[in-house]
């Protein structure tokens, strides 16, 4: 009886529309990404390096992306990044009508993840620098949530940095999920995508810390603006805030276009074999797989 009641309850509560399930999956996946990624930054900064370093941050974001994709991948694809979603639109793997829904979910998830990190370390924030929430300087904590450039980095150089980093990410993702290429073993895709983030982190983080994700940067930046850091989060770095938003979107399109034109477009079509068509065993195996 209890089992039957649980089935009925599940039937009543289960969402029927795919787009709503995908929205929730992207929201939760991006939340997890920010929780582990920005959480690792917070642990390093608020402990003044005693409980973290650059490598732990790389691992935090690597594992955050991996777990986010494992969590959302089977429902929405686990993009957790508007630039990745736009790249998927470009190569026809995501209907354009779903793009705004994915982006809204990703930004909401990133904002919620920032709230969670702040709540988790609320006491540490209160004790750090006498509770002052600084955007720049020795006691800056705004960088826990969003990216800020090196002092000698120009906006143009930063933009190029974001285009290249995001293009590399989208190139790797498309190669990993391409079943006509070597690809990754089934179920291992999130792990390899996470390792792609690690590769980018250890090679492209000098300029501004590889945000390569508009939701991951702008969502938390909006949180800091309303949580006490103020509007300086938008003015710092010569108005840096738009670079990790626009740059990754261009990079996502560029990476997707390059992979399509140089790899995916040239995959040979499988040849039909008349003997295979007459093979009952082959037909059975084909139907079983599908």
Wavefront OBJ file of the C-alpha trace (Angstrom):
o trace
v 0.000 0.000 0.000
v 2.758 2.418 0.934
v 4.609 1.621 -2.286
v 1.457 2.254 -4.288
v 0.898 5.578 -2.521
v 4.486 6.594 -3.262
v 3.973 5.792 -6.929
v 0.809 7.872 -7.036
v 2.532 10.765 -5.292
v 5.451 10.561 -7.669
v 3.072 10.509 -10.608
v 1.341 13.643 -9.352
v 4.569 15.530 -8.607
v 6.579 14.495 -11.669
v 7.117 17.257 -14.192
v 5.783 16.378 -17.631
v 7.324 19.141 -19.721
v 10.909 18.591 -20.787
v 11.781 22.280 -20.798
v 10.913 22.656 -17.101
v 12.990 19.605 -16.188
v 15.877 20.985 -18.232
v 15.528 24.383 -16.554
v 15.757 22.829 -13.109
v 18.690 20.620 -14.128
v 20.699 23.571 -15.469
v 19.865 25.621 -12.382
v 20.980 22.894 -9.980
v 24.060 22.016 -12.019
v 25.264 25.631 -12.098
v 24.536 25.940 -8.383
v 26.827 22.966 -7.719
v 29.538 24.424 -9.971
v 29.575 27.698 -8.010
v 29.310 25.981 -4.634
v 32.472 23.932 -5.193
v 34.323 26.377 -7.446
v 33.804 29.657 -5.600
v 33.853 27.732 -2.326
v 37.428 26.673 -3.062
v 38.380 30.298 -3.743
v 36.725 31.416 -0.513
v 38.638 28.814 1.484
v 41.960 30.050 0.105
v 41.248 33.777 0.436
v 39.533 33.765 3.831
v 42.240 31.557 5.352
v 44.881 33.826 3.768
v 46.363 30.839 1.960
v 46.567 28.546 4.987
v 43.888 26.176 3.694
v 44.186 26.601 -0.032
v 46.304 27.557 -3.026
v 45.900 28.033 -6.765
v 45.969 24.281 -7.375
v 43.124 23.639 -4.912
v 41.068 26.244 -6.767
v 41.763 24.455 -10.065
v 40.590 21.212 -8.487
v 37.549 22.936 -6.988
v 36.329 24.136 -10.375
v 37.349 20.898 -12.099
v 35.340 18.787 -9.664
v 32.531 21.344 -9.607
v 32.099 21.129 -13.372
v 32.430 17.338 -13.371
v 29.783 16.863 -10.674
v 27.501 19.470 -12.247
v 27.589 17.638 -15.585
v 27.006 14.287 -13.870
v 24.028 15.827 -12.097
v 22.384 17.604 -15.039
v 23.831 15.838 -18.070
v 21.173 13.167 -18.437
v 18.376 15.741 -18.339
v 19.622 18.891 -20.061
v 23.075 17.999 -21.329
v 24.711 19.694 -18.358
v 25.868 22.828 -20.169
v 25.990 25.002 -16.988
v 27.462 27.743 -19.197
v 25.671 30.106 -21.627
v 28.676 30.036 -23.965
v 28.464 26.253 -24.209
v 24.702 26.460 -24.802
v 25.255 29.015 -27.575
v 27.895 26.778 -29.129
v 25.422 23.894 -29.087
v 22.849 26.114 -30.811
v 25.391 26.923 -33.518
v 26.059 23.245 -34.314
v 22.383 22.299 -34.085
v 22.566 20.309 -30.850
v 20.233 22.649 -28.934
v 17.036 24.232 -30.335
v 17.359 28.015 -30.263
v 13.988 28.338 -28.511
v 15.485 26.579 -25.483
v 18.518 28.858 -25.327
v 16.933 31.675 -23.246
v 15.553 29.122 -20.776
v 18.970 27.512 -20.325
v 20.653 30.900 -19.844
v 18.085 32.052 -17.280
v 18.529 28.823 -15.314
v 22.315 29.123 -15.414
v 22.310 32.707 -14.128
v 19.837 31.877 -11.364
v 21.888 28.833 -10.369
v 25.081 30.897 -10.243
v 23.408 33.581 -8.108
v 22.002 30.949 -5.749
v 25.388 29.240 -5.517
v 26.964 32.552 -4.512
v 24.371 32.953 -1.773
v 25.264 29.483 -0.498
v 29.012 30.201 -0.447
v 28.453 33.480 1.383
v 26.176 31.792 3.897
v 28.646 28.958 4.378
v 31.489 31.356 5.191
v 29.440 34.172 6.735
v 31.452 34.136 9.965
v 34.749 34.112 8.090
v 33.647 37.079 5.974
v 32.624 38.946 9.147
v 36.038 38.365 10.745
v 38.118 38.974 7.619
v 39.444 42.546 7.458
v 37.159 43.636 10.328
v 34.111 42.738 8.285
v 34.849 45.205 5.476
v 33.807 43.936 2.060
v 36.523 45.187 -0.286
v 36.581 44.908 -4.066
v 40.260 45.706 -4.591
v 43.384 45.851 -2.455
v 45.112 43.498 -0.058
v 41.902 42.557 1.735
v 39.740 42.192 -1.366
v 37.105 39.464 -1.166
v 34.987 40.280 -4.233
v 37.359 38.115 -6.279
v 36.019 35.085 -4.436
v 32.879 35.345 -6.535
v 33.842 36.988 -9.842
v 36.935 37.581 -11.931
v 39.076 40.714 -11.848
v 42.020 41.349 -14.197
v 45.677 41.880 -13.435
v 46.565 45.553 -13.218
v 48.540 45.497 -16.491
v 45.878 43.620 -18.469
v 44.053 45.692 -21.086
v 40.385 45.128 -21.845
v 41.277 44.022 -25.383
v 43.834 41.504 -24.141
v 41.321 40.253 -21.577
v 38.666 39.896 -24.269
v 41.028 37.853 -26.441
v 41.916 35.759 -23.386
v 38.255 34.908 -22.832
v 37.584 34.158 -26.491
v 40.526 31.741 -26.705
v 39.834 30.040 -23.366
v 36.148 29.497 -24.085
v 36.786 28.380 -27.657
v 39.207 25.778 -26.284
v 36.574 24.596 -23.811
v 33.844 24.223 -26.447
v 36.263 22.482 -28.829
v 37.091 19.955 -26.111
v 33.451 19.390 -25.164
v 32.375 18.779 -28.769
v 35.232 16.321 -29.261
v 34.397 14.499 -26.028
v 30.702 14.021 -26.903
v 31.259 13.308 -30.628
v 30.302 9.655 -31.102
v 31.765 9.647 -34.623
v 35.144 10.641 -33.209
v 37.032 8.738 -30.498
v 34.902 10.456 -27.866
v 34.850 9.437 -24.223
v 33.499 6.150 -22.837
v 29.833 6.332 -21.906
v 29.443 7.782 -18.434
v 32.974 9.195 -18.428
v 32.165 12.362 -20.376
v 31.721 14.590 -17.269
v 35.088 13.460 -15.908
v 36.901 14.296 -19.141
v 35.088 17.631 -19.445
v 36.230 18.388 -15.896
v 39.800 17.565 -16.894
v 39.433 20.041 -19.773
v 38.662 22.720 -17.182
v 41.774 21.670 -15.268
v 43.871 21.970 -18.438
v 42.556 25.473 -19.069
v 43.077 26.421 -15.424
v 46.720 25.402 -15.282
v 47.551 27.049 -18.622
v 45.296 30.106 -19.033
v 44.621 31.543 -15.578
v 47.358 34.168 -15.314
v 45.438 37.087 -16.818
v 42.117 36.943 -15.013
v 41.519 33.479 -13.606
v 39.718 31.788 -16.559
v 36.032 32.649 -15.909
v 35.095 31.398 -19.463
v 31.442 31.336 -18.370
v 29.150 34.404 -18.379
v 26.801 32.911 -15.770
v 29.658 31.869 -13.493
v 31.006 35.450 -13.553
v 28.045 37.814 -13.890
v 25.678 35.897 -11.585
v 28.061 36.013 -8.608
v 29.060 39.595 -9.498
v 25.418 40.647 -9.227
v 25.287 38.917 -5.865
v 28.288 40.882 -4.588
v 26.718 44.120 -5.827
v 23.635 43.596 -3.661
v 25.328 41.796 -0.744
v 27.502 44.683 0.407
v 30.393 45.122 -2.025
v 28.438 47.749 -3.948
v 28.537 48.941 -7.538
v 32.325 49.091 -7.481
v 32.242 45.470 -8.652
v 31.189 46.824 -12.065
v 33.658 49.712 -12.186
v 36.792 47.893 -11.045
v 39.399 47.015 -13.664
v 38.327 49.849 -15.986
v 34.826 48.443 -16.247
v 36.028 44.867 -16.621
v 32.653 43.221 -15.857
v 31.456 42.924 -19.485
v 34.621 41.179 -20.754
v 33.961 37.754 -19.117
v 30.388 38.003 -20.406
v 30.891 38.982 -24.048
v 34.251 37.245 -24.593
v 33.040 33.730 -23.727
v 29.951 34.099 -25.935
v 32.160 34.930 -28.907
v 34.526 32.116 -27.931
v 31.660 29.627 -27.694
v 30.550 30.422 -31.252
v 34.141 30.373 -32.520
v 34.971 27.040 -30.885
v 31.781 25.407 -32.142
v 32.323 26.748 -35.654
v 35.935 25.568 -35.796
v 35.069 22.056 -34.629
v 32.171 21.788 -37.069
v 34.147 23.065 -40.072
v 37.348 21.159 -39.380
v 36.103 17.888 -37.841
v 32.373 17.202 -37.685
v 31.547 18.287 -41.238
v 33.973 15.733 -42.653
v 32.839 12.614 -40.806
v 32.213 9.904 -43.425
v 28.729 8.484 -43.562
v 28.590 4.787 -42.602
v 28.443 2.550 -45.671
v 25.484 0.246 -46.096
v 26.250 -3.437 -46.519
v 23.613 -5.511 -48.276
v 24.660 -8.633 -46.389
v 24.207 -6.782 -43.097
v 20.699 -5.757 -44.178
v 19.784 -9.418 -44.507
v 21.337 -10.428 -41.198
v 18.713 -11.112 -38.533
v 21.381 -11.016 -35.842
v 22.613 -7.575 -36.905
v 19.066 -6.226 -37.057
v 18.345 -7.572 -33.601
v 21.511 -6.023 -32.164
v 20.708 -2.712 -33.848
v 17.214 -2.669 -32.405
v 18.524 -3.620 -28.971
v 21.004 -0.771 -28.963
v 18.390 1.737 -30.111
l 1 2 3 4 5 6 7 8 9 10 11 12 13 14 15 16 17 18 19 20 21 22 23 24 25 26 27 28 29 30 31 32 33 34 35 36 37 38 39 40 41 42 43 44 45 46 47 48 49 50 51 52 53 54 55 56 57 58 59 60 61 62 63 64 65 66 67 68 69 70 71 72 73 74 75 76 77 78 79 80 81 82 83 84 85 86 87 88 89 90 91 92 93 94 95 96 97 98 99 100 101 102 103 104 105 106 107 108 109 110 111 112 113 114 115 116 117 118 119 120 121 122 123 124 125 126 127 128 129 130 131 132 133 134 135 136 137 138 139 140 141 142 143 144 145 146 147 148 149 150 151 152 153 154 155 156 157 158 159 160 161 162 163 164 165 166 167 168 169 170 171 172 173 174 175 176 177 178 179 180 181 182 183 184 185 186 187 188 189 190 191 192 193 194 195 196 197 198 199 200 201 202 203 204 205 206 207 208 209 210 211 212 213 214 215 216 217 218 219 220 221 222 223 224 225 226 227 228 229 230 231 232 233 234 235 236 237 238 239 240 241 242 243 244 245 246 247 248 249 250 251 252 253 254 255 256 257 258 259 260 261 262 263 264 265 266 267 268 269 270 271 272 273 274 275 276 277 278 279 280 281 282 283 284 285 286 287 288 289 290
